[in-house]
Amino acid sequence: MKCHRCEEDKLSKEFPFHRLTENCNHPLLHCLDCSIHSVKNRNECSQCDSIVDENNARYKEYLKILTFLFPNEEEDIEQDEYSISEMDIAEGEITVTTLSGESEIFAFHPKKTIEDIKNEVEEKFKIPPDKQRLLYQDKDLQVKDEYNKELTLEDFKIPPNSTLYLIIKLCDVPDDLDELVFDFCWGLPRGIQKDYLDVSVFVYSGQSHVGTILWRNRSIPDCPGVTHSGPADMDYTKGEGRHRVDIALKSVPSHIDKIVFTLSAWRSSSASAYPFRRLRFYDVDCPDQELCSDNMNGLLHNESIIMCNLSRKKRKWSVIEVKCGAEGCTKSLRPLEEKIQDLIRRRIIN
């Protein structure tokens, strides 16, 4: 291939895989070397006037690819450390997806660090790196090892065209907060007036299921501090219903580390039949100040949705998004329980 800027013949692998910014709406006709020089010298894309600084994640990716293709001979580096294999310069992609099916595709390079991927994920999903968990084959992808070395795709033996799962932390619960409210509302399906979405709460200690709290079983003795509001509060004039779960965190036994919130259709064949599904977490004393919120919108054609997990790690609580479709409902909770157990076993819920 010939670079349209320097007009030199280049290997296909010497060209970028992805554009530097979302505003770069053009084919990639300039080589990595020309693209890098443009950012270094003018802080802009070599093919358009898009502003690009040297902290741009894609620009950093360009640098790494070019470095591994043509390592600097003046550096004191053992030859075999940077020997170029097919894996080193393999073309391909990495797909990052949430459990709800939202996904983005990124360029693959075995030397790409997990931190680089998290920065790219932030660009696309608008989720800060400190609120991301990335998993490959049910294994957490840590940014650094015990010696503070940055870890790469190659370190985790991740090949091209693999899929990583993105788990999102919605918020951390303040240490001084005791009474937390989980408030969920939904719209009624069109043409059906009396229909419900039921919130059920599955309580776990490690991988052991402690019990289930729902509208007809508002609390359980093995987990004091978690109370369901009971039958749905229905407003047929507005066409919406509501459930609420109150949690007194300091009353929850210390061995309880996962409180999983689920949502199940009553009459409709899937939860997606309801026009909106929204949840809010807030301090009982400050209902107008949300700790976090989320919606369950999307193509979730299942009877139930596993919405989120209130997770305890080292005495600190966090709200973790799950947003995963499942079978089972209030009439038959067993399939839903089995799905949650599978997600816990795979460390997606942890």
C-alpha positions as CSV (number, residue, x, y, z in Angstrom):
1,M,0.0,0.0,0.0
2,K,1.1,3.5,-0.7
3,C,0.8,6.3,1.9
4,H,-1.0,9.3,0.4
5,R,1.1,11.6,2.5
6,C,4.7,10.4,2.2
7,E,4.0,8.5,-1.0
8,E,6.1,5.6,0.2
9,D,5.1,1.9,-0.2
10,K,4.2,0.5,3.2
11,L,3.1,-2.8,4.7
12,S,-0.7,-3.0,5.4
13,K,0.2,-3.3,9.1
14,E,1.9,0.1,9.0
15,F,-1.5,1.8,8.6
16,P,-3.8,2.5,11.5
17,F,-6.7,0.2,12.2
18,H,-9.0,2.9,13.6
19,R,-9.4,6.7,13.2
20,L,-7.9,9.0,15.8
21,T,-11.2,10.7,16.7
22,E,-14.9,10.3,16.0
23,N,-14.7,13.4,13.9
24,C,-12.3,11.8,11.5
25,N,-14.8,10.7,8.9
26,H,-12.4,9.6,6.2
27,P,-10.6,6.5,4.9
28,L,-7.2,5.8,6.6
29,L,-4.9,6.7,3.8
30,H,-1.9,7.9,5.8
31,C,0.6,5.6,7.4
32,L,1.2,5.3,11.1
33,D,4.5,7.3,10.9
34,C,2.8,10.3,9.1
35,S,-0.2,10.2,11.4
36,I,2.1,10.2,14.5
37,H,4.2,13.1,13.2
38,S,1.1,15.2,12.5
39,V,0.0,14.8,16.1
40,K,3.5,15.5,17.5
41,N,4.1,18.6,15.4
42,R,0.6,20.1,14.9
43,N,-1.7,18.4,17.4
44,E,-4.1,17.4,14.7
45,C,-5.1,14.5,12.4
46,S,-2.9,14.3,9.3
47,Q,-5.9,13.9,7.1
48,C,-8.3,16.5,8.6
49,D,-8.4,19.4,11.0
50,S,-9.5,17.3,14.1
51,I,-7.6,18.3,17.2
52,V,-5.6,15.4,18.7
53,D,-3.3,15.7,21.7
54,E,-0.7,13.2,22.8
55,N,-3.0,11.9,25.6
56,N,-5.4,10.5,23.0
57,A,-5.8,6.8,23.5
58,R,-5.7,6.0,19.8
59,Y,-2.6,8.0,19.3
60,K,-0.9,6.1,22.1
61,E,-2.0,2.9,20.3
62,Y,-0.4,4.1,17.1
63,L,2.8,4.7,18.9
64,K,2.9,1.3,20.5
65,I,2.1,-0.5,17.2
66,L,4.9,1.4,15.4
67,T,7.3,0.8,18.3
68,F,6.8,-3.0,18.2
69,L,7.0,-3.1,14.4
70,F,10.2,-1.1,14.3
71,P,11.9,-1.1,17.8
72,N,14.6,1.6,18.4
73,E,17.9,-0.1,17.9
74,E,19.7,2.4,20.1
75,E,17.8,1.3,23.2
76,D,19.4,-1.3,25.4
77,I,16.8,-4.0,24.8
78,E,17.4,-7.7,24.3
79,Q,16.6,-8.7,20.8
80,D,14.1,-11.5,21.7
81,E,12.0,-9.1,23.9
82,Y,10.8,-7.3,20.8
83,S,11.1,-10.1,18.2
84,I,8.2,-9.7,15.8
85,S,6.0,-12.8,15.5
86,E,2.7,-13.2,13.7
87,M,1.0,-12.7,17.0
88,D,2.8,-9.4,17.6
89,I,1.5,-7.7,14.5
90,A,-1.7,-9.7,14.1
91,E,-4.5,-7.8,12.6
92,G,-7.9,-8.3,14.3
93,E,-10.3,-6.8,16.7
94,I,-11.4,-7.0,20.3
95,T,-15.1,-6.7,21.1
96,V,-16.1,-5.3,24.5
97,T,-19.7,-6.0,25.4
98,T,-22.0,-5.5,28.4
99,L,-24.4,-8.3,29.5
100,S,-27.3,-6.3,28.0
101,G,-25.7,-6.7,24.6
102,E,-24.3,-3.1,24.1
103,S,-20.9,-3.6,22.4
104,E,-18.0,-1.7,20.8
105,I,-15.1,-3.0,18.6
106,F,-11.5,-1.9,19.2
107,A,-8.3,-2.6,17.3
108,F,-6.3,-5.6,18.6
109,H,-2.6,-5.6,19.4
110,P,-1.1,-8.2,21.8
111,K,1.0,-5.6,23.5
112,K,-2.0,-3.3,24.1
113,T,-2.3,-2.8,27.9
114,I,-5.5,-3.3,29.8
115,E,-5.2,0.3,30.9
116,D,-5.2,1.3,27.2
117,I,-8.4,-0.7,26.6
118,K,-10.1,0.9,29.6
119,N,-9.3,4.3,28.2
120,E,-10.8,3.3,24.8
121,V,-13.8,1.9,26.6
122,E,-14.2,5.3,28.4
123,E,-14.2,7.1,25.0
124,K,-17.0,4.9,23.7
125,F,-19.1,4.0,26.7
126,K,-18.4,7.1,28.7
127,I,-17.5,5.0,31.8
128,P,-14.4,6.1,33.8
129,P,-11.8,3.3,34.1
130,D,-12.1,3.1,37.9
131,K,-15.8,2.1,37.4
132,Q,-14.9,-0.7,34.9
133,R,-14.3,-4.4,35.3
134,L,-13.2,-6.3,32.3
135,L,-13.4,-10.1,32.1
136,Y,-12.1,-12.6,29.6
137,Q,-13.2,-16.2,30.0
138,D,-14.5,-15.3,33.5
139,K,-11.1,-14.0,34.6
140,D,-10.6,-10.4,35.8
141,L,-8.2,-8.4,33.7
142,Q,-6.1,-6.5,36.2
143,V,-4.3,-3.3,35.0
144,K,-1.0,-4.2,36.9
145,D,0.5,-7.2,38.5
146,E,1.9,-7.6,42.0
147,Y,5.2,-6.0,40.8
148,N,3.4,-3.0,39.4
149,K,4.0,-4.0,35.8
150,E,1.4,-3.0,33.3
151,L,-0.4,-6.0,32.0
152,T,-1.3,-6.6,28.3
153,L,-3.6,-8.7,26.2
154,E,-0.7,-11.0,25.6
155,D,-0.1,-11.5,29.4
156,F,-3.7,-12.9,29.6
157,K,-3.2,-15.0,26.4
158,I,-6.1,-13.2,24.7
159,P,-6.0,-13.8,20.9
160,P,-7.4,-11.5,18.2
161,N,-11.2,-11.4,17.7
162,S,-11.9,-12.2,21.3
163,T,-14.8,-10.8,23.4
164,L,-14.3,-9.1,26.7
165,Y,-17.2,-8.5,29.1
166,L,-17.6,-5.1,30.7
167,I,-19.1,-4.9,34.2
168,I,-19.9,-1.3,35.4
169,K,-19.8,0.0,38.9
170,L,-22.8,2.5,39.2
171,C,-21.6,4.0,42.5
172,D,-19.9,3.4,45.8
173,V,-22.1,3.7,48.9
174,P,-20.7,6.3,51.4
175,D,-19.3,4.7,54.6
176,D,-21.5,6.8,56.8
177,L,-24.7,5.9,55.0
178,D,-27.0,3.5,56.8
179,E,-30.5,3.5,55.3
180,L,-30.5,3.1,51.6
181,V,-33.6,3.0,49.3
182,F,-33.9,1.0,46.1
183,D,-36.8,2.6,44.2
184,F,-38.1,1.1,40.9
185,C,-40.9,2.3,38.6
186,W,-42.2,1.0,35.3
187,G,-44.9,1.9,32.7
188,L,-47.9,-0.4,32.0
189,P,-47.9,-2.2,28.7
190,R,-50.2,-0.6,26.1
191,G,-53.7,-2.1,26.1
192,I,-53.1,-4.0,29.4
193,Q,-54.2,-2.0,32.5
194,K,-53.6,-4.4,35.3
195,D,-50.2,-5.8,34.9
196,Y,-47.1,-5.8,37.0
197,L,-43.3,-6.0,37.1
198,D,-42.2,-7.7,40.3
199,V,-39.0,-6.8,42.1
200,S,-37.4,-9.8,43.9
201,V,-34.2,-9.6,45.9
202,F,-31.8,-12.6,46.1
203,V,-29.5,-12.6,49.1
204,Y,-26.1,-14.4,49.0
205,S,-23.2,-15.2,51.3
206,G,-20.3,-16.1,48.9
207,Q,-21.9,-18.6,46.5
208,S,-24.6,-19.7,49.0
209,H,-28.1,-18.5,48.5
210,V,-29.4,-17.3,51.9
211,G,-33.0,-16.4,50.8
212,T,-35.3,-14.5,48.5
213,I,-37.3,-11.3,49.4
214,L,-40.3,-10.4,47.3
215,W,-43.7,-8.8,47.5
216,R,-45.3,-11.8,49.3
217,N,-42.3,-12.5,51.5
218,R,-41.2,-9.0,52.5
219,S,-38.2,-10.0,54.7
220,I,-36.3,-13.0,55.8
221,P,-34.9,-13.7,59.3
222,D,-31.4,-14.6,57.9
223,C,-31.0,-11.1,56.5
224,P,-32.5,-8.4,58.8
225,G,-32.3,-4.9,57.4
226,V,-33.7,-5.7,53.9
227,T,-37.4,-5.0,53.6
228,H,-39.6,-5.2,50.5
229,S,-42.5,-2.7,50.1
230,G,-45.0,-5.5,49.3
231,P,-47.6,-5.4,46.5
232,A,-46.9,-2.9,43.8
233,D,-48.0,0.7,44.3
234,M,-50.1,1.2,41.1
235,D,-51.1,4.5,39.6
236,Y,-53.5,3.6,36.7
237,T,-54.0,7.3,35.9
238,K,-50.3,7.8,35.1
239,G,-50.0,4.2,33.8
240,E,-47.1,3.3,36.1
241,G,-46.3,1.1,39.0
242,R,-43.6,1.1,41.7
243,H,-41.8,-1.1,44.1
244,R,-39.4,-0.1,46.8
245,V,-36.8,-2.0,48.9
246,D,-35.4,-0.4,52.1
247,I,-31.9,-1.5,53.3
248,A,-30.5,-0.7,56.7
249,L,-26.9,-1.5,55.8
250,K,-25.6,-1.7,59.4
251,S,-28.2,-4.3,60.2
252,V,-27.2,-6.6,57.4
253,P,-25.1,-9.6,58.8
254,S,-21.4,-9.3,58.0
255,H,-21.3,-12.6,56.0
256,I,-23.9,-11.3,53.5
257,D,-21.9,-9.9,50.6
258,K,-24.3,-9.9,47.6
259,I,-27.9,-8.5,47.4
260,V,-29.1,-9.0,43.9
261,F,-32.1,-7.1,42.5
262,T,-34.2,-8.7,39.8
263,L,-37.3,-7.7,37.8
264,S,-39.9,-10.1,36.5
265,A,-43.0,-9.7,34.2
266,W,-46.3,-10.9,35.6
267,R,-48.6,-11.4,32.6
268,S,-46.6,-10.2,29.7
269,S,-44.2,-12.6,28.0
270,S,-41.2,-10.4,28.5
271,A,-40.1,-7.4,30.6
272,S,-39.5,-5.4,27.4
273,A,-43.3,-5.1,26.9
274,Y,-43.2,-2.4,29.6
275,P,-42.6,1.1,28.1
276,F,-40.0,2.2,30.7
277,R,-38.1,0.6,33.5
278,R,-36.1,2.9,35.8
279,L,-34.4,2.4,39.1
280,R,-32.9,4.9,41.6
281,F,-30.7,4.5,44.7
282,Y,-30.8,7.2,47.4
283,D,-30.3,7.9,51.0
284,V,-33.7,7.6,52.8
285,D,-33.1,11.1,54.3
286,C,-32.3,12.7,50.9
287,P,-34.7,11.2,48.3
288,D,-34.0,14.0,45.9
289,Q,-30.3,13.3,45.8
290,E,-29.6,10.1,43.9
291,L,-26.6,8.1,44.7
292,C,-27.0,6.5,41.3
293,S,-29.7,5.6,38.8
294,D,-30.1,3.3,35.8
295,N,-32.6,2.2,33.3
296,M,-33.5,-1.3,32.0
297,N,-34.3,-0.1,28.5
298,G,-33.1,-2.2,25.6
299,L,-33.9,-5.4,23.7
300,L,-34.3,-7.7,26.7
301,H,-36.8,-10.2,25.5
302,N,-36.9,-12.3,28.6
303,E,-39.4,-12.8,31.4
304,S,-36.9,-11.4,33.9
305,I,-34.0,-8.9,34.1
306,I,-31.2,-9.3,36.7
307,M,-30.8,-5.5,37.3
308,C,-27.9,-4.9,39.7
309,N,-26.0,-6.2,42.6
310,L,-25.3,-4.4,45.9
311,S,-21.9,-5.9,46.6
312,R,-19.8,-5.8,49.8
313,K,-16.0,-5.9,49.5
314,K,-13.7,-5.3,52.5
315,R,-16.7,-3.8,54.4
316,K,-17.5,-1.3,51.6
317,W,-20.7,-1.5,49.6
318,S,-21.0,-0.7,45.9
319,V,-23.8,-0.8,43.4
320,I,-22.8,-2.9,40.3
321,E,-24.8,-3.0,37.1
322,V,-25.7,-6.4,35.8
323,K,-28.6,-5.8,33.4
324,C,-28.8,-9.4,32.1
325,G,-31.9,-11.1,30.7
326,A,-33.1,-14.3,32.3
327,E,-36.0,-16.8,32.4
328,G,-38.2,-17.2,35.5
329,C,-40.7,-15.0,37.3
330,T,-42.4,-14.5,40.6
331,K,-44.6,-17.6,39.9
332,S,-41.5,-19.7,39.3
333,L,-38.2,-18.3,40.6
334,R,-36.1,-21.4,40.1
335,P,-34.7,-20.5,36.6
336,L,-33.9,-17.0,37.8
337,E,-32.0,-18.3,40.8
338,E,-30.1,-20.7,38.6
339,K,-29.1,-17.9,36.3
340,I,-27.8,-15.8,39.2
341,Q,-25.9,-18.8,40.6
342,D,-24.2,-19.2,37.2
343,L,-23.2,-15.5,37.1
344,I,-21.8,-15.8,40.6
345,R,-19.9,-19.0,39.6
346,R,-18.4,-17.1,36.6
347,R,-17.5,-14.1,38.9
348,I,-19.6,-11.8,36.8
349,I,-21.6,-11.2,40.0
350,N,-19.0,-11.1,42.8
